């Protein structure tokens, strides 16, 4: 991939956006149900959420609240379109609006033959795209260094921001800007007028290291890390998740476990005070979905089942 192509790809994501404007994947393998006691299931879900979630700084998990436009660079047209369609379909299932053809990407997937070199070049050329400078917008400098130097088949970087939940305006000051003013509509110790929005995501795919997985698996993997702030170092070996696909290519695409996590993330109130409160709400949502799934499968059954 030439430097000019890398610079063009990064340029698509260089500006911090203003206020957000308000072929099918392979069938996942059938996983054997495991009946568990309710307290044990909650512990497992808590462990999964704790491993996977990687919000910026001390903020709670962010999510997309405006249209999501998926862009794919350096893949054949039909392959790129498949990934775009899959990610867009899942976004719609979560209640989001997917961008139409020609939209300006806020999720950019770049296929390269040397992920480490490409990531390093992009960050070097457009560092401000990765670290805009506002408080609570990205993970740490150490995490950015790991993005540049990792040997992972797929790497990703998110930029999010605390915003006014009423107007969508940034609630953090960027370099060279005046401090934002946020009106307080309610006085509460458990609710706030600030929510956390994803603004952009850049995903680098090393095609030399992804040959062992199918296009459907790769598309699902990219979909999960595009729609949620996933920790690249998460230890998920004991969970049924597409995040295991490179360690075990027999892993299916997005699993019920993955989808429950995404649906919980996009269902919880974003105005609860504190990252821990929002994480607990995600756990509660996943518990509720597990119980509902168990009831549908066996109304007289003993209790929730692991996805």
Buried (B, 14 or more C-beta within 10 A) or exposed (E): BEEEBBBEBBEBBBEBBEBBEEEEBBEBEEBEBEEBEEEEBBEBBBBBBEBBBBBBEEBBBBBBBBBBBBBBBBBEEEBBBBBBBBBBBBBEEBEBBBBEEEEEBBBBBBBBEBBBBBBBBBBEBBEEBBBBBBBBBBBEEEBBEBBBEBEBBBBBBBBBBBBBBEEBBBBBEBEEEEEBEBEEEEEEEEBBBBBBBBBBBBBBBBBEBBEEBBBBBBBBBBBBBBBBBBBBEBEBEEBBBBBBBBEEEEBBBBBBBBBBBBBBBBBBEBBBBEBEBBBBBBBBBBBBBBBEBBEEEEEEEEBBBBB
